[in-house]
Amino acid sequence: MSDNAKNGENEDGSPSAVGKSVESEVLPEPEEGDALQDRLLRALAEAENARKRAEKAGTEGRQAGMAQLLSELAPALDNLDLALEALAGSHEIEPSLIKGLEATRRAINDALLKAGVKILRPSIGEDPDPNVHEIIGTVPSTGSNAGQIVSVAQSGYMIGPRLVRAARVIVSREVDAS
């Protein structure tokens, strides 16, 4: 058997019958190639979608865990805020103690912000937003600030789009001056 015959070629270098059959087995028909390419592209797209779903599930899981932790931590943060308010302007307490508590609260706030927590602390005079504020009381007012926030009882917290706790506020209500 000549070298050409072994390679599936005739003596003149053209493909032999054996060479043609081997070639047809190895090389797919154009329609098969298109189908294979389509299947490959679909598989790649599905893999990318699976990666995105896993990433989203991981993010949502972390946010849910943070929300749970924040729900349990919020009362302690409220107590720290109340202590700082009670000590403000006090001359009986060592100023360095107050400064230490303030530094602790700032450090906690910084850590929360780095973790993606948004602290909801509305401004006095702001209109309440029912999406993020819970009105827990009203005080009478004869001025033009009726319906506005006059006091913030507790800060609120959000993680991403999730409201963990609404800011609890007191608003003014209009009363007749008569």
Buried (B, 14 or more C-beta within 10 A) or exposed (E): EEEBEEEBBBEEEEBBEBBEEBEEEEEEEEEEEEEEEEEEEEEEEEEEEEEEEEEEEEEEEBBEEBBEBBEEBBEEBBEBBEEBEEBEEEEEEEEEEBEEBBEEBEEBBEEBEEEEBBBBEBEEEEEBEEEBBBBBEBEEBEEEBBBBBBBBBBBBBBBBEEBBBBBBBBBBBBEEEE
